Amino acid sequence: MALSKSKDTSSSQNNDEQNDSSHRRPILHHLNADSSWLLQLPHPHSKPGQRTFFNILIDPWLTGPQSDVASWFSTQWHSESPAYASIADVEELAWKTESIIDKSATRNSPIDVVAISHEFTDHCHRETLMQLPVTVPVLAPPKAAGVVSAWKHFDHVCEMLPFPQHSGELALPYWVRVSRVQDESDALYYHSAVVVAFKSRADGEDVEEFVMYTPHGVGVSAVEKMRETAPSLRPLCLIHGLHDVKLSVVQQLNLGGHHGLNVYRALKSDSCYWVGTHDEQKKGGGLVSWFLHRNMITLGDALRQEKLLRMKAEDEDIKVLYEEIGNGEQKILV
């Protein structure tokens, strides 16, 4: 399967920089039109013949429908076929990226860890996950970890701990940490985030950066607390949807773009990317589909409301580095 090119990753300059280890940057691949991602983190000290990237597979749902509780209750199908329709496709994608930099790299299983955000089957999709080798470790919050463990497929299923803790029982490289952020009041962690922190070299110095993935949105206060706890961490990318999705009029599901902008501001960085996720208008069936309400907010909508609420001047530039990464596209996070 061909590696798609996003609008700023097709130049020879980007390839040259990725070939230079001091300039290698993370690559974020959108595997479908919804909320499945491959995050490739460059090893800070890779050697010829060794893999350049540490590959984190996030919430893979690549084949078939997803159903929660029972098919009559809730079933959804992708409205757009995933660009990468199997784990084998994702593995080939990872190897094609490697081959651009080092054709001599040892060809073993390229997926290093799977990060699951929730136990719901559009995030924790058994048919997709069972395609992975049993040796690939899985990191997930408590309920999702219990679900995956019950399959008795994977050798290592570890609980994703609250930030700033990280799962010591899972032997991740010393330079990578994976944890979750949530409001203490959100006992079901529906509105929570997966945080991937990693060491890198940026602007000629050693830094620790992080990517925050939150498909339903996360409480602003939780993000503010995280930033206070670890002020030296540099925000690189927020993955948060724009669409506001409710179940009937009482239960808020996806918090949407207005909330996403507040989270983005809480990160306190004008160089952080914001990437949309979980906004696919899936084909739905079952009882739940009758009660879903989707408000398709745009970035412009969110900025206009922010300006009104904060009484921003009409000519004031409100900087947001928003990127829409389409199905099968990727972005080098510089």
C-alpha positions in Angstrom: 0.0 0.0 0.0 1.4 3.3 -1.1 2.5 5.9 1.5 0.2 8.9 1.1 1.7 12.3 1.2 0.3 15.2 3.2 0.6 18.7 2.0 4.0 19.4 3.7 5.7 16.0 3.7 6.4 15.5 0.1 9.4 17.7 -0.4 13.0 16.4 -0.6 13.9 18.7 2.2 11.7 16.7 4.6 13.2 13.4 3.5 16.7 14.8 3.9 16.0 16.0 7.4 14.5 12.6 8.3 17.7 10.9 7.0 19.7 13.1 9.4 19.3 11.6 12.9 19.6 15.0 14.5 16.6 16.3 12.6 14.3 13.2 12.7 10.9 14.1 13.9 7.8 12.1 14.9 5.4 11.0 12.2 1.6 10.8 12.8 -0.4 8.6 10.4 -4.2 8.5 10.2 -5.1 4.9 9.4 -8.8 5.5 8.8 -11.3 8.4 8.7 -12.1 8.1 12.4 -9.7 7.6 15.3 -7.0 5.0 14.5 -3.5 6.3 14.4 0.1 5.2 14.1 2.6 7.4 15.9 6.2 6.9 14.9 8.8 8.3 17.4 12.4 8.6 16.2 14.9 6.8 18.4 17.3 9.4 19.8 20.3 7.2 19.2 19.6 4.6 16.5 22.4 2.9 14.6 22.6 1.6 11.0 20.8 -1.7 10.7 18.5 -0.9 13.7 15.0 0.5 13.4 14.8 4.3 13.3 11.3 4.6 14.8 9.5 3.3 17.9 5.9 2.6 16.6 2.8 3.1 18.8 -0.5 1.9 17.4 -3.4 3.8 18.9 -7.1 2.6 19.0 -7.0 0.5 15.8 -10.4 -0.3 14.3 -9.5 -1.3 10.7 -12.0 -3.9 9.6 -15.7 -4.8 10.0 -18.3 -3.1 12.2 -18.1 -2.3 15.9 -20.8 -3.2 18.4 -21.2 -2.4 22.1 -23.4 -4.5 24.4 -25.3 -6.1 21.5 -25.9 -5.5 17.8 -29.5 -4.4 18.4 -28.3 -1.9 21.0 -25.4 -0.2 19.1 -23.6 -1.1 15.8 -21.5 1.2 13.6 -19.7 0.8 10.3 -17.1 3.1 8.8 -18.6 5.4 6.2 -15.3 5.5 4.4 -13.1 2.4 4.0 -9.9 2.6 6.1 -6.9 3.4 4.0 -5.1 0.7 6.0 -7.6 -2.2 6.3 -5.5 -4.7 8.4 -2.6 -4.9 10.8 -0.6 -6.3 7.9 -1.2 -3.0 6.0 0.0 -1.0 9.0 3.1 -3.1 9.4 3.9 -2.5 5.7 3.4 1.2 6.2 5.8 1.2 9.1 8.4 -0.7 7.0 8.0 1.6 4.1 8.7 4.6 6.3 11.8 2.8 7.7 13.1 1.9 4.2 13.1 5.6 3.2 15.8 6.2 5.9 17.6 2.9 6.2 17.0 0.0 3.8 19.3 -2.3 5.9 17.1 -2.1 9.1 16.4 -5.5 10.6 12.9 -6.6 9.5 11.0 -7.8 12.6 7.5 -7.0 13.9 7.4 -3.2 13.6 4.5 -2.5 16.1 6.2 -1.9 19.5 3.2 -1.2 21.7 -0.6 -0.7 21.4 -2.3 2.2 23.3 -6.0 1.8 23.9 -8.0 4.8 25.2 -11.3 3.2 26.1 -13.0 -0.2 26.4 -15.6 0.7 23.7 -15.2 -1.3 20.6 -14.6 1.6 18.3 -11.4 2.1 20.3 -10.8 -1.5 21.5 -11.7 -3.5 18.5 -11.2 -7.2 19.0 -11.3 -8.3 15.3 -8.5 -5.8 14.5 -6.4 -6.3 17.7 -6.4 -10.1 17.4 -4.4 -9.7 14.1 -1.4 -8.5 16.1 1.4 -10.9 17.2 0.9 -12.1 20.8 4.2 -10.6 21.8 3.1 -7.0 21.1 2.3 -5.4 24.5 -1.0 -3.5 25.1 -1.4 -0.5 27.4 -4.9 0.4 28.4 -7.0 1.9 31.2 -8.4 -0.5 33.8 -11.7 -1.5 32.1 -10.1 -1.8 28.6 -7.2 -3.8 30.0 -9.6 -6.2 31.6 -11.4 -6.7 28.3 -8.2 -7.4 26.3 -6.8 -9.7 29.0 -10.0 -11.8 28.9 -9.2 -12.7 25.2 -6.1 -14.5 26.4 -4.3 -13.5 23.2 -1.5 -11.1 24.3 1.4 -12.0 26.5 1.5 -8.6 28.1 -1.6 -6.4 28.9 -0.7 -3.6 31.3 -2.8 -1.0 33.0 -2.2 2.6 31.8 -1.5 4.6 34.9 -2.5 8.2 35.7 0.0 10.9 34.7 2.8 11.4 35.8 3.0 7.7 36.6 3.8 5.3 33.9 3.6 1.5 33.6 6.9 0.3 35.0 6.0 -3.4 34.5 6.0 -2.8 30.7 9.6 -2.4 29.5 9.2 0.7 27.3 12.5 2.4 26.2 13.9 4.8 28.8 12.9 7.7 26.6 9.2 6.9 26.1 6.4 7.2 28.7 2.7 6.5 28.2 0.1 7.5 30.7 -3.4 8.9 31.0 -4.9 12.2 32.1 -8.4 12.6 33.5 -10.5 14.6 35.9 -10.8 13.0 39.3 -14.5 13.5 39.1 -14.7 11.4 35.9 -14.8 7.9 37.5 -15.6 6.3 34.1 -12.7 8.2 32.4 -14.9 8.7 29.4 -13.4 12.2 29.0 -9.8 11.4 29.4 -6.6 11.5 27.4 -3.6 9.3 26.5 -0.3 11.1 26.9 2.8 9.9 25.0 5.9 11.7 26.3 9.3 11.2 24.7 12.8 12.6 24.8 14.1 14.2 21.6 16.4 16.9 20.3 14.8 20.1 19.2 16.4 23.4 18.5 19.8 22.0 19.3 18.8 20.9 22.9 17.6 17.8 24.6 13.9 18.2 25.5 10.9 16.0 26.5 7.8 16.5 24.3 4.4 15.0 24.4 1.4 14.1 22.2 -2.0 14.2 23.8 -4.7 12.0 22.3 -8.3 12.5 23.5 -11.0 11.2 21.2 -13.9 12.3 23.3 -12.2 15.3 24.9 -10.7 15.8 28.3 -11.4 18.2 31.2 -9.5 21.5 31.0 -8.7 21.4 34.7 -7.1 18.0 34.2 -4.9 19.5 31.5 -4.0 22.5 33.6 -3.0 20.3 36.5 -0.8 18.2 34.2 0.9 21.3 32.9 1.5 22.5 36.5 2.9 19.1 37.5 5.3 18.9 34.6 5.9 22.5 33.2 9.1 21.4 31.4 7.2 19.0 29.1 6.8 20.6 25.7 3.3 20.1 24.0 3.9 18.9 20.4 0.4 17.8 19.3 -3.2 17.7 20.6 -5.4 15.1 18.9 -9.0 16.2 19.6 -12.1 16.2 17.5 -14.3 19.1 16.3 -17.7 17.5 16.3 -19.9 17.9 19.4 -21.8 14.6 19.8 -24.5 13.9 22.4 -26.7 10.9 23.3 -30.2 12.5 23.3 -29.9 15.8 25.1 -28.6 14.6 28.4 -25.3 12.7 27.9 -22.4 14.5 26.4 -20.2 12.2 24.3 -17.6 14.0 22.2 -17.0 17.5 23.6 -16.3 19.1 20.3 -14.4 22.0 18.9 -15.4 24.7 21.4 -14.1 22.6 24.2 -11.1 21.5 22.1 -10.0 25.1 21.7 -10.1 25.5 25.5 -7.9 22.4 25.9 -5.5 23.7 23.2 -5.2 27.1 25.1 -4.6 25.2 28.4 -1.5 23.6 26.8 0.0 27.1 26.7 1.9 26.7 23.5 1.7 28.6 20.2 3.8 25.9 18.4 1.6 22.9 19.3 -0.4 21.2 16.5 -4.1 20.5 16.9 -5.2 17.5 14.8 -8.8 16.4 14.4 -10.0 12.9 15.3 -13.1 10.8 15.8 -15.2 13.0 13.5 -16.1 10.4 10.9 -19.9 10.3 10.3 -20.2 6.6 10.7 -23.1 4.5 9.5 -25.1 3.5 12.6 -27.7 0.9 13.5 -29.3 -0.2 16.7 -31.2 1.6 19.4 -28.4 4.1 20.3 -28.3 5.5 16.7 -31.8 6.9 17.1 -30.7 9.2 19.9 -27.3 10.4 18.6 -27.1 14.1 17.9 -24.0 15.5 16.0 -23.1 19.2 15.8 -20.4 19.6 13.1 -18.4 22.4 14.6 -15.6 24.0 12.5 -12.4 25.6 13.7 -13.8 28.9 12.5 -16.9 28.4 14.7 -14.8 27.8 17.7 -12.6 30.8 17.1 -15.6 33.1 16.6 -17.2 32.0 19.9 -13.8 32.4 21.7 -13.6 35.9 20.3 -17.1 36.8 21.5 -16.6 35.3 25.0 -13.2 36.9 25.5 -14.1 40.1 23.6 -11.1 39.8 21.3 -10.5 42.7 18.9 -11.6 42.0 15.4 -8.1 42.4 14.0 -6.3 40.3 16.6 -4.6 37.2 15.3 -5.5 34.1 17.3 -2.9 31.5 16.4 -4.0 27.9 16.2 -1.8 25.3 14.3 -4.8 23.2 13.2 -4.1 20.3 10.8 -6.7 18.0 9.2 -5.0 14.7 8.4 -7.2 12.7 6.1 -7.7 9.0 5.8 -4.4 7.5 4.9 -2.4 10.7 5.2 0.4 11.6 7.5 2.1 14.6 9.1 5.7 15.1 10.2 5.5 16.8 13.6 8.3 19.4 13.3 
